[in-house]
């Protein structure tokens, strides 16, 4: 009797979860799609607006670069070459000779 009761409750709970998921999943996906579309639209408007406002509320015109031209704002400092094998001294090649002692 206990096994039948457990199976009935388990099947009922799984069925309810399935019904709730069928209702909530489309709503959640629609909400997520609207959010992504809103972000994309804001980015498009920001990039195509020639007069973007800065944090102080003033307007400034963002200079446009010709297509295909690259501008580098920051270059990290060059590391000094490491002193390794070149300054470690002279290396001698050798062969290992195995002696057969009886």
PDB file as gemmi writes it, atoms N, CA and C in Angstrom:
CRYST1    1.000    1.000    1.000  90.00  90.00  90.00 P 1                      
ATOM      1  N   UNK A   1       0.821  -1.198   0.000  1.00  0.00           N  
ATOM      2  CA  UNK A   1       0.000   0.000   0.000  1.00  0.00           C  
ATOM      3  C   UNK A   1       0.861   1.256   0.000  1.00  0.00           C  
ATOM      4  N   UNK A   2       1.993   1.210   0.754  1.00  0.00           N  
ATOM      5  CA  UNK A   2       2.885   2.365   0.828  1.00  0.00           C  
ATOM      6  C   UNK A   2       3.520   2.683  -0.507  1.00  0.00           C  
ATOM      7  N   UNK A   3       3.860   1.635  -1.265  1.00  0.00           N  
ATOM      8  CA  UNK A   3       4.477   1.838  -2.566  1.00  0.00           C  
ATOM      9  C   UNK A   3       3.499   2.504  -3.535  1.00  0.00           C  
ATOM     10  N   UNK A   4       2.246   2.066  -3.520  1.00  0.00           N  
ATOM     11  CA  UNK A   4       1.236   2.672  -4.399  1.00  0.00           C  
ATOM     12  C   UNK A   4       1.008   4.137  -4.049  1.00  0.00           C  
ATOM     13  N   UNK A   5       0.986   4.444  -2.766  1.00  0.00           N  
ATOM     14  CA  UNK A   5       0.790   5.822  -2.320  1.00  0.00           C  
ATOM     15  C   UNK A   5       1.965   6.697  -2.787  1.00  0.00           C  
ATOM     16  N   UNK A   6       3.192   6.174  -2.636  1.00  0.00           N  
ATOM     17  CA  UNK A   6       4.384   6.906  -3.076  1.00  0.00           C  
ATOM     18  C   UNK A   6       4.346   7.148  -4.584  1.00  0.00           C  
ATOM     19  N   UNK A   7       4.031   6.106  -5.366  1.00  0.00           N  
ATOM     20  CA  UNK A   7       3.971   6.260  -6.817  1.00  0.00           C  
ATOM     21  C   UNK A   7       2.909   7.271  -7.236  1.00  0.00           C  
ATOM     22  N   UNK A   8       1.745   7.229  -6.599  1.00  0.00           N  
ATOM     23  CA  UNK A   8       0.677   8.175  -6.920  1.00  0.00           C  
ATOM     24  C   UNK A   8       1.123   9.609  -6.643  1.00  0.00           C  
ATOM     25  N   UNK A   9       1.745   9.837  -5.485  1.00  0.00           N  
ATOM     26  CA  UNK A   9       2.196  11.195  -5.131  1.00  0.00           C  
ATOM     27  C   UNK A   9       3.308  11.646  -6.073  1.00  0.00           C  
ATOM     28  N   UNK A  10       4.251  10.765  -6.384  1.00  0.00           N  
ATOM     29  CA  UNK A  10       5.357  11.117  -7.271  1.00  0.00           C  
ATOM     30  C   UNK A  10       4.840  11.465  -8.669  1.00  0.00           C  
ATOM     31  N   UNK A  11       3.942  10.667  -9.204  1.00  0.00           N  
ATOM     32  CA  UNK A  11       3.394  10.932 -10.535  1.00  0.00           C  
ATOM     33  C   UNK A  11       2.609  12.236 -10.541  1.00  0.00           C  
ATOM     34  N   UNK A  12       1.843  12.489  -9.489  1.00  0.00           N  
ATOM     35  CA  UNK A  12       1.056  13.728  -9.397  1.00  0.00           C  
ATOM     36  C   UNK A  12       1.975  14.951  -9.331  1.00  0.00           C  
ATOM     37  N   UNK A  13       3.023  14.872  -8.525  1.00  0.00           N  
ATOM     38  CA  UNK A  13       3.945  16.001  -8.410  1.00  0.00           C  
ATOM     39  C   UNK A  13       4.648  16.253  -9.732  1.00  0.00           C  
ATOM     40  N   UNK A  14       5.130  15.209 -10.398  1.00  0.00           N  
ATOM     41  CA  UNK A  14       5.789  15.380 -11.687  1.00  0.00           C  
ATOM     42  C   UNK A  14       4.840  15.947 -12.740  1.00  0.00           C  
ATOM     43  N   UNK A  15       3.586  15.517 -12.714  1.00  0.00           N  
ATOM     44  CA  UNK A  15       2.592  16.035 -13.652  1.00  0.00           C  
ATOM     45  C   UNK A  15       2.346  17.524 -13.400  1.00  0.00           C  
ATOM     46  N   UNK A  16       2.271  17.924 -12.131  1.00  0.00           N  
ATOM     47  CA  UNK A  16       2.061  19.341 -11.802  1.00  0.00           C  
ATOM     48  C   UNK A  16       3.271  20.188 -12.227  1.00  0.00           C  
ATOM     49  N   UNK A  17       4.461  19.659 -11.999  1.00  0.00           N  
ATOM     50  CA  UNK A  17       5.667  20.397 -12.417  1.00  0.00           C  
ATOM     51  C   UNK A  17       5.665  20.572 -13.927  1.00  0.00           C  
ATOM     52  N   UNK A  18       5.258  19.543 -14.647  1.00  0.00           N  
ATOM     53  CA  UNK A  18       5.206  19.620 -16.105  1.00  0.00           C  
ATOM     54  C   UNK A  18       4.210  20.677 -16.564  1.00  0.00           C  
ATOM     55  N   UNK A  19       3.044  20.730 -15.940  1.00  0.00           N  
ATOM     56  CA  UNK A  19       2.029  21.724 -16.313  1.00  0.00           C  
ATOM     57  C   UNK A  19       2.505  23.145 -16.024  1.00  0.00           C  
ATOM     58  N   UNK A  20       3.131  23.338 -14.872  1.00  0.00           N  
ATOM     59  CA  UNK A  20       3.624  24.674 -14.522  1.00  0.00           C  
ATOM     60  C   UNK A  20       4.740  25.089 -15.481  1.00  0.00           C  
ATOM     61  N   UNK A  21       5.617  24.152 -15.829  1.00  0.00           N  
ATOM     62  CA  UNK A  21       6.712  24.457 -16.753  1.00  0.00           C  
ATOM     63  C   UNK A  21       6.167  24.822 -18.131  1.00  0.00           C  
ATOM     64  N   UNK A  22       5.118  24.171 -18.571  1.00  0.00           N  
ATOM     65  CA  UNK A  22       4.531  24.480 -19.872  1.00  0.00           C  
ATOM     66  C   UNK A  22       3.966  25.893 -19.901  1.00  0.00           C  
ATOM     67  N   UNK A  23       3.533  26.390 -18.751  1.00  0.00           N  
ATOM     68  CA  UNK A  23       2.998  27.751 -18.689  1.00  0.00           C  
ATOM     69  C   UNK A  23       4.109  28.786 -18.500  1.00  0.00           C  
ATOM     70  N   UNK A  24       5.097  28.482 -17.671  1.00  0.00           N  
ATOM     71  CA  UNK A  24       6.118  29.463 -17.334  1.00  0.00           C  
ATOM     72  C   UNK A  24       7.240  29.558 -18.367  1.00  0.00           C  
ATOM     73  N   UNK A  25       7.591  28.474 -19.029  1.00  0.00           N  
ATOM     74  CA  UNK A  25       8.718  28.492 -19.959  1.00  0.00           C  
ATOM     75  C   UNK A  25       8.509  29.469 -21.116  1.00  0.00           C  
ATOM     76  N   UNK A  26       7.369  29.458 -21.802  1.00  0.00           N  
ATOM     77  CA  UNK A  26       7.180  30.438 -22.884  1.00  0.00           C  
ATOM     78  C   UNK A  26       7.216  31.879 -22.372  1.00  0.00           C  
ATOM     79  N   UNK A  27       6.647  32.115 -21.205  1.00  0.00           N  
ATOM     80  CA  UNK A  27       6.653  33.461 -20.630  1.00  0.00           C  
ATOM     81  C   UNK A  27       8.092  33.908 -20.337  1.00  0.00           C  
ATOM     82  N   UNK A  28       8.893  33.024 -19.745  1.00  0.00           N  
ATOM     83  CA  UNK A  28      10.274  33.360 -19.419  1.00  0.00           C  
ATOM     84  C   UNK A  28      11.089  33.596 -20.690  1.00  0.00           C  
ATOM     85  N   UNK A  29      10.897  32.786 -21.710  1.00  0.00           N  
ATOM     86  CA  UNK A  29      11.630  32.971 -22.958  1.00  0.00           C  
ATOM     87  C   UNK A  29      11.232  34.277 -23.645  1.00  0.00           C  
ATOM     88  N   UNK A  30       9.956  34.612 -23.630  1.00  0.00           N  
ATOM     89  CA  UNK A  30       9.491  35.853 -24.231  1.00  0.00           C  
ATOM     90  C   UNK A  30      10.103  37.046 -23.497  1.00  0.00           C  
ATOM     91  N   UNK A  31      10.132  36.976 -22.192  1.00  0.00           N  
ATOM     92  CA  UNK A  31      10.698  38.049 -21.372  1.00  0.00           C  
ATOM     93  C   UNK A  31      12.195  38.216 -21.658  1.00  0.00           C  
ATOM     94  N   UNK A  32      12.916  37.106 -21.761  1.00  0.00           N  
ATOM     95  CA  UNK A  32      14.344  37.156 -22.047  1.00  0.00           C  
ATOM     96  C   UNK A  32      14.594  37.733 -23.449  1.00  0.00           C  
ATOM     97  N   UNK A  33      13.780  37.342 -24.426  1.00  0.00           N  
ATOM     98  CA  UNK A  33      13.942  37.856 -25.788  1.00  0.00           C  
ATOM     99  C   UNK A  33      13.693  39.362 -25.837  1.00  0.00           C  
ATOM    100  N   UNK A  34      12.693  39.837 -25.112  1.00  0.00           N  
ATOM    101  CA  UNK A  34      12.424  41.272 -25.067  1.00  0.00           C  
ATOM    102  C   UNK A  34      13.597  42.031 -24.454  1.00  0.00           C  
ATOM    103  N   UNK A  35      14.197  41.459 -23.434  1.00  0.00           N  
ATOM    104  CA  UNK A  35      15.329  42.098 -22.774  1.00  0.00           C  
ATOM    105  C   UNK A  35      16.529  42.176 -23.721  1.00  0.00           C  
ATOM    106  N   UNK A  36      16.811  41.090 -24.428  1.00  0.00           N  
ATOM    107  CA  UNK A  36      17.928  41.073 -25.373  1.00  0.00           C  
ATOM    108  C   UNK A  36      17.671  42.063 -26.504  1.00  0.00           C  
ATOM    109  N   UNK A  37      16.451  42.110 -27.004  1.00  0.00           N  
ATOM    110  CA  UNK A  37      16.125  43.039 -28.085  1.00  0.00           C  
ATOM    111  C   UNK A  37      16.259  44.484 -27.620  1.00  0.00           C  
ATOM    112  N   UNK A  38      15.844  44.770 -26.392  1.00  0.00           N  
ATOM    113  CA  UNK A  38      15.972  46.117 -25.844  1.00  0.00           C  
ATOM    114  C   UNK A  38      17.428  46.532 -25.729  1.00  0.00           C  
ATOM    115  N   UNK A  39      18.285  45.618 -25.251  1.00  0.00           N  
ATOM    116  CA  UNK A  39      19.711  45.925 -25.153  1.00  0.00           C  
ATOM    117  C   UNK A  39      20.321  46.172 -26.526  1.00  0.00           C  
ATOM    118  N   UNK A  40      19.960  45.364 -27.504  1.00  0.00           N  
ATOM    119  CA  UNK A  40      20.485  45.529 -28.859  1.00  0.00           C  
ATOM    120  C   UNK A  40      20.028  46.859 -29.454  1.00  0.00           C  
ATOM    121  N   UNK A  41      18.786  47.211 -29.205  1.00  0.00           N  
ATOM    122  CA  UNK A  41      18.259  48.468 -29.739  1.00  0.00           C  
ATOM    123  C   UNK A  41      18.961  49.672 -29.106  1.00  0.00           C  
ATOM    124  N   UNK A  42      19.219  49.606 -27.788  1.00  0.00           N  
ATOM    125  CA  UNK A  42      19.927  50.699 -27.118  1.00  0.00           C  
ATOM    126  C   UNK A  42      21.356  50.827 -27.650  1.00  0.00           C  
ATOM    127  N   UNK A  43      22.026  49.702 -27.874  1.00  0.00           N  
ATOM    128  CA  UNK A  43      23.382  49.750 -28.423  1.00  0.00           C  
ATOM    129  C   UNK A  43      23.373  50.348 -29.828  1.00  0.00           C  
ATOM    130  N   UNK A  44      22.395  49.972 -30.631  1.00  0.00           N  
ATOM    131  CA  UNK A  44      22.310  50.490 -31.997  1.00  0.00           C  
ATOM    132  C   UNK A  44      22.094  51.999 -31.975  1.00  0.00           C  
ATOM    133  N   UNK A  45      21.194  52.467 -31.111  1.00  0.00           N  
ATOM    134  CA  UNK A  45      20.919  53.899 -31.031  1.00  0.00           C  
ATOM    135  C   UNK A  45      22.139  54.653 -30.522  1.00  0.00           C  
ATOM    136  N   UNK A  46      22.859  54.075 -29.559  1.00  0.00           N  
ATOM    137  CA  UNK A  46      24.039  54.738 -29.020  1.00  0.00           C  
ATOM    138  C   UNK A  46      25.135  54.854 -30.066  1.00  0.00           C  
ATOM    139  N   UNK A  47      25.349  53.804 -30.833  1.00  0.00           N  
ATOM    140  CA  UNK A  47      26.423  53.822 -31.831  1.00  0.00           C  
ATOM    141  C   UNK A  47      26.106  54.731 -33.000  1.00  0.00           C  
ATOM    142  N   UNK A  48      24.846  54.836 -33.372  1.00  0.00           N  
ATOM    143  CA  UNK A  48      24.487  55.621 -34.553  1.00  0.00           C  
ATOM    144  C   UNK A  48      24.141  57.059 -34.227  1.00  0.00           C  
ATOM    145  N   UNK A  49      24.152  57.440 -32.953  1.00  0.00           N  
ATOM    146  CA  UNK A  49      23.889  58.810 -32.570  1.00  0.00           C  
ATOM    147  C   UNK A  49      25.202  59.584 -32.639  1.00  0.00           C  
ATOM    148  N   UNK A  50      25.331  60.569 -33.544  1.00  0.00           N  
ATOM    149  CA  UNK A  50      26.603  61.270 -33.672  1.00  0.00           C  
ATOM    150  C   UNK A  50      26.933  62.123 -32.449  1.00  0.00           C  
ATOM    151  N   UNK A  51      25.934  62.518 -31.686  1.00  0.00           N  
ATOM    152  CA  UNK A  51      26.157  63.334 -30.492  1.00  0.00           C  
ATOM    153  C   UNK A  51      25.794  62.518 -29.265  1.00  0.00           C  
ATOM    154  N   UNK A  52      26.795  61.903 -28.662  1.00  0.00           N  
ATOM    155  CA  UNK A  52      26.582  61.135 -27.440  1.00  0.00           C  
ATOM    156  C   UNK A  52      26.817  62.055 -26.258  1.00  0.00           C  
ATOM    157  N   UNK A  53      26.052  61.878 -25.206  1.00  0.00           N  
ATOM    158  CA  UNK A  53      26.231  62.720 -24.033  1.00  0.00           C  
ATOM    159  C   UNK A  53      27.197  62.055 -23.080  1.00  0.00           C  
ATOM    160  N   UNK A  54      28.047  62.874 -22.431  1.00  0.00           N  
ATOM    161  CA  UNK A  54      28.972  62.318 -21.459  1.00  0.00           C  
ATOM    162  C   UNK A  54      28.338  62.335 -20.080  1.00  0.00           C  
ATOM    163  N   UNK A  55      29.080  61.975 -19.046  1.00  0.00           N  
ATOM    164  CA  UNK A  55      28.533  61.850 -17.699  1.00  0.00           C  
ATOM    165  C   UNK A  55      28.110  63.197 -17.132  1.00  0.00           C  
ATOM    166  N   UNK A  56      28.717  64.304 -17.584  1.00  0.00           N  
ATOM    167  CA  UNK A  56      28.378  65.621 -17.054  1.00  0.00           C  
ATOM    168  C   UNK A  56      27.160  66.224 -17.732  1.00  0.00           C  
ATOM    169  N   UNK A  57      26.592  65.563 -18.685  1.00  0.00           N  
ATOM    170  CA  UNK A  57      25.414  66.076 -19.361  1.00  0.00           C  
ATOM    171  C   UNK A  57      25.746  66.878 -20.599  1.00  0.00           C  
ATOM    172  N   UNK A  58      27.008  67.128 -20.854  1.00  0.00           N  
ATOM    173  CA  UNK A  58      27.413  67.888 -22.032  1.00  0.00           C  
ATOM    174  C   UNK A  58      27.427  67.015 -23.260  1.00  0.00           C  
ATOM    175  N   UNK A  59      27.345  67.652 -24.392  1.00  0.00           N  
ATOM    176  CA  UNK A  59      27.385  66.909 -25.647  1.00  0.00           C  
ATOM    177  C   UNK A  59      28.778  66.962 -26.234  1.00  0.00           C  
ATOM    178  N   UNK A  60      29.216  65.897 -26.809  1.00  0.00           N  
ATOM    179  CA  UNK A  60      30.473  65.882 -27.531  1.00  0.00           C  
ATOM    180  C   UNK A  60      30.311  64.984 -28.737  1.00  0.00           C  
ATOM    181  N   UNK A  61      31.021  65.326 -29.783  1.00  0.00           N  
ATOM    182  CA  UNK A  61      30.933  64.543 -30.998  1.00  0.00           C  
ATOM    183  C   UNK A  61      32.060  63.524 -31.007  1.00  0.00           C  
ATOM    184  N   UNK A  62      31.703  62.301 -31.188  1.00  0.00           N  
ATOM    185  CA  UNK A  62      32.683  61.224 -31.215  1.00  0.00           C  
ATOM    186  C   UNK A  62      33.264  61.162 -32.626  1.00  0.00           C  
ATOM    187  N   UNK A  63      34.584  61.329 -32.742  1.00  0.00           N  
ATOM    188  CA  UNK A  63      35.156  61.308 -34.097  1.00  0.00           C  
ATOM    189  C   UNK A  63      35.050  59.918 -34.711  1.00  0.00           C  
ATOM    190  N   UNK A  64      34.708  59.896 -35.971  1.00  0.00           N  
ATOM    191  CA  UNK A  64      34.584  58.630 -36.676  1.00  0.00           C  
ATOM    192  C   UNK A  64      35.874  58.360 -37.432  1.00  0.00           C  
ATOM    193  N   UNK A  65      36.337  57.130 -37.369  1.00  0.00           N  
ATOM    194  CA  UNK A  65      37.557  56.752 -38.064  1.00  0.00           C  
ATOM    195  C   UNK A  65      37.202  56.147 -39.410  1.00  0.00           C  
ATOM    196  N   UNK A  66      38.075  56.315 -40.380  1.00  0.00           N  
ATOM    197  CA  UNK A  66      37.821  55.674 -41.675  1.00  0.00           C  
ATOM    198  C   UNK A  66      37.794  54.162 -41.518  1.00  0.00           C  
ATOM    199  N   UNK A  67      37.017  53.535 -42.349  1.00  0.00           N  
ATOM    200  CA  UNK A  67      36.881  52.086 -42.273  1.00  0.00           C  
ATOM    201  C   UNK A  67      38.205  51.412 -42.587  1.00  0.00           C  
ATOM    202  N   UNK A  68      38.574  50.437 -41.777  1.00  0.00           N  
ATOM    203  CA  UNK A  68      39.795  49.686 -41.986  1.00  0.00           C  
ATOM    204  C   UNK A  68      40.998  50.246 -41.256  1.00  0.00           C  
ATOM    205  N   UNK A  69      40.861  51.398 -40.611  1.00  0.00           N  
ATOM    206  CA  UNK A  69      41.979  51.986 -39.885  1.00  0.00           C  
ATOM    207  C   UNK A  69      41.914  51.544 -38.420  1.00  0.00           C  
ATOM    208  N   UNK A  70      43.061  51.213 -37.855  1.00  0.00           N  
ATOM    209  CA  UNK A  70      43.127  50.713 -36.487  1.00  0.00           C  
ATOM    210  C   UNK A  70      43.769  51.773 -35.611  1.00  0.00           C  
ATOM    211  N   UNK A  71      43.170  51.995 -34.449  1.00  0.00           N  
ATOM    212  CA  UNK A  71      43.717  52.954 -33.491  1.00  0.00           C  
ATOM    213  C   UNK A  71      44.027  52.209 -32.206  1.00  0.00           C  
ATOM    214  N   UNK A  72      45.242  52.353 -31.700  1.00  0.00           N  
ATOM    215  CA  UNK A  72      45.643  51.682 -30.468  1.00  0.00           C  
ATOM    216  C   UNK A  72      45.731  52.733 -29.377  1.00  0.00           C  
ATOM    217  N   UNK A  73      44.914  52.585 -28.324  1.00  0.00           N  
ATOM    218  CA  UNK A  73      44.902  53.540 -27.226  1.00  0.00           C  
ATOM    219  C   UNK A  73      45.945  53.224 -26.166  1.00  0.00           C  
ATOM    220  N   UNK A  74      46.253  51.963 -25.964  1.00  0.00           N  
ATOM    221  CA  UNK A  74      47.154  51.576 -24.893  1.00  0.00           C  
ATOM    222  C   UNK A  74      48.045  50.445 -25.362  1.00  0.00           C  
ATOM    223  N   UNK A  75      49.326  50.590 -25.120  1.00  0.00           N  
ATOM    224  CA  UNK A  75      50.265  49.508 -25.395  1.00  0.00           C  
ATOM    225  C   UNK A  75      50.965  49.172 -24.088  1.00  0.00           C  
ATOM    226  N   UNK A  76      50.943  47.923 -23.667  1.00  0.00           N  
ATOM    227  CA  UNK A  76      51.619  47.565 -22.417  1.00  0.00           C  
ATOM    228  C   UNK A  76      53.124  47.723 -22.564  1.00  0.00           C  
ATOM    229  N   UNK A  77      53.802  48.007 -21.454  1.00  0.00           N  
ATOM    230  CA  UNK A  77      55.259  48.162 -21.537  1.00  0.00           C  
ATOM    231  C   UNK A  77      55.923  46.852 -21.948  1.00  0.00           C  
ATOM    232  N   UNK A  78      57.012  46.975 -22.678  1.00  0.00           N  
ATOM    233  CA  UNK A  78      57.728  45.799 -23.153  1.00  0.00           C  
ATOM    234  C   UNK A  78      58.508  45.181 -22.000  1.00  0.00           C  
ATOM    235  N   UNK A  79      58.420  43.886 -21.854  1.00  0.00           N  
ATOM    236  CA  UNK A  79      59.174  43.184 -20.817  1.00  0.00           C  
ATOM    237  C   UNK A  79      60.628  43.065 -21.237  1.00  0.00           C  
ATOM    238  N   UNK A  80      61.512  43.107 -20.252  1.00  0.00           N  
ATOM    239  CA  UNK A  80      62.926  42.924 -20.536  1.00  0.00           C  
ATOM    240  C   UNK A  80      63.159  41.470 -20.911  1.00  0.00           C  
ATOM    241  N   UNK A  81      64.081  41.224 -21.849  1.00  0.00           N  
ATOM    242  CA  UNK A  81      64.334  39.825 -22.216  1.00  0.00           C  
ATOM    243  C   UNK A  81      64.891  39.059 -21.019  1.00  0.00           C  
ATOM    244  N   UNK A  82      64.418  37.855 -20.856  1.00  0.00           N  
ATOM    245  CA  UNK A  82      64.847  37.030 -19.730  1.00  0.00           C  
ATOM    246  C   UNK A  82      66.245  36.494 -20.003  1.00  0.00           C  
ATOM    247  N   UNK A  83      67.027  36.445 -18.965  1.00  0.00           N  
ATOM    248  CA  UNK A  83      68.385  35.916 -19.077  1.00  0.00           C  
ATOM    249  C   UNK A  83      68.314  34.436 -18.764  1.00  0.00           C  
ATOM    250  N   UNK A  84      68.363  33.642 -19.780  1.00  0.00           N  
ATOM    251  CA  UNK A  84      68.221  32.207 -19.585  1.00  0.00           C  
ATOM    252  C   UNK A  84      69.418  31.463 -20.101  1.00  0.00           C  
ATOM    253  N   UNK A  85      69.203  30.590 -21.045  1.00  0.00           N  
ATOM    254  CA  UNK A  85      70.239  29.706 -21.553  1.00  0.00           C  
ATOM    255  C   UNK A  85      71.347  30.462 -22.276  1.00  0.00           C  
ATOM    256  N   UNK A  86      71.067  31.618 -22.849  1.00  0.00           N  
ATOM    257  CA  UNK A  86      72.080  32.347 -23.604  1.00  0.00           C  
ATOM    258  C   UNK A  86      73.217  32.834 -22.707  1.00  0.00           C  
ATOM    259  N   UNK A  87      72.899  33.187 -21.480  1.00  0.00           N  
ATOM    260  CA  UNK A  87      73.935  33.710 -20.596  1.00  0.00           C  
ATOM    261  C   UNK A  87      74.311  32.720 -19.496  1.00  0.00           C  
ATOM    262  N   UNK A  88      73.871  31.483 -19.589  1.00  0.00           N  
ATOM    263  CA  UNK A  88      74.124  30.508 -18.538  1.00  0.00           C  
ATOM    264  C   UNK A  88      75.493  29.868 -18.652  1.00  0.00           C  
ATOM    265  N   UNK A  89      76.154  30.021 -19.745  1.00  0.00           N  
ATOM    266  CA  UNK A  89      77.481  29.442 -19.882  1.00  0.00           C  
ATOM    267  C   UNK A  89      77.561  28.520 -21.079  1.00  0.00           C  
ATOM    268  N   UNK A  90      78.625  27.717 -21.121  1.00  0.00           N  
ATOM    269  CA  UNK A  90      78.851  26.839 -22.245  1.00  0.00           C  
ATOM    270  C   UNK A  90      78.240  25.470 -21.959  1.00  0.00           C  
ATOM    271  N   UNK A  91      77.565  24.928 -22.940  1.00  0.00           N  
ATOM    272  CA  UNK A  91      76.955  23.618 -22.790  1.00  0.00           C  
ATOM    273  C   UNK A  91      77.757  22.605 -23.595  1.00  0.00           C  
ATOM    274  N   UNK A  92      77.984  21.458 -23.002  1.00  0.00           N  
ATOM    275  CA  UNK A  92      78.767  20.416 -23.645  1.00  0.00           C  
ATOM    276  C   UNK A  92      77.859  19.229 -23.910  1.00  0.00           C  
ATOM    277  N   UNK A  93      77.852  18.772 -25.161  1.00  0.00           N  
ATOM    278  CA  UNK A  93      77.055  17.600 -25.475  1.00  0.00           C  
ATOM    279  C   UNK A  93      77.799  16.355 -25.020  1.00  0.00           C  
ATOM    280  N   UNK A  94      77.091  15.382 -24.535  1.00  0.00           N  
ATOM    281  CA  UNK A  94      77.755  14.170 -24.081  1.00  0.00           C  
ATOM    282  C   UNK A  94      76.894  12.973 -24.403  1.00  0.00           C  
ATOM    283  N   UNK A  95      77.531  11.830 -24.434  1.00  0.00           N  
ATOM    284  CA  UNK A  95      76.827  10.574 -24.618  1.00  0.00           C  
ATOM    285  C   UNK A  95      77.062   9.722 -23.384  1.00  0.00           C  
ATOM    286  N   UNK A  96      76.033   9.048 -22.994  1.00  0.00           N  
ATOM    287  CA  UNK A  96      76.170   8.181 -21.824  1.00  0.00           C  
ATOM    288  C   UNK A  96      76.611   6.816 -22.313  1.00  0.00           C  
ATOM    289  N   UNK A  97      77.696   6.320 -21.736  1.00  0.00           N  
ATOM    290  CA  UNK A  97      78.244   5.021 -22.122  1.00  0.00           C  
ATOM    291  C   UNK A  97      77.902   4.036 -21.025  1.00  0.00           C  
ATOM    292  N   UNK A  98      77.206   3.004 -21.414  1.00  0.00           N  
ATOM    293  CA  UNK A  98      76.849   1.977 -20.445  1.00  0.00           C  
ATOM    294  C   UNK A  98      77.940   0.927 -20.409  1.00  0.00           C  
ATOM    295  N   UNK A  99      78.407   0.665 -19.226  1.00  0.00           N  
ATOM    296  CA  UNK A  99      79.457  -0.355 -19.101  1.00  0.00           C  
ATOM    297  C   UNK A  99      78.811  -1.684 -18.698  1.00  0.00           C  
ATOM    298  N   UNK A 100      79.276  -2.702 -19.319  1.00  0.00           N  
ATOM    299  CA  UNK A 100      78.743  -4.013 -18.982  1.00  0.00           C  
ATOM    300  C   UNK A 100      79.753  -4.720 -18.073  1.00  0.00           C  
ATOM    301  N   UNK A 101      79.561  -4.591 -16.796  1.00  0.00           N  
ATOM    302  CA  UNK A 101      80.478  -5.213 -15.813  1.00  0.00           C  
ATOM    303  C   UNK A 101      79.965  -6.581 -15.445  1.00  0.00           C  
ATOM    304  N   UNK A 102      80.878  -7.555 -15.480  1.00  0.00           N  
ATOM    305  CA  UNK A 102      80.468  -8.921 -15.153  1.00  0.00           C  
ATOM    306  C   UNK A 102      81.064  -9.333 -13.864  1.00  0.00           C  
TER     307      UNK A 102                                                      
END                                                                             
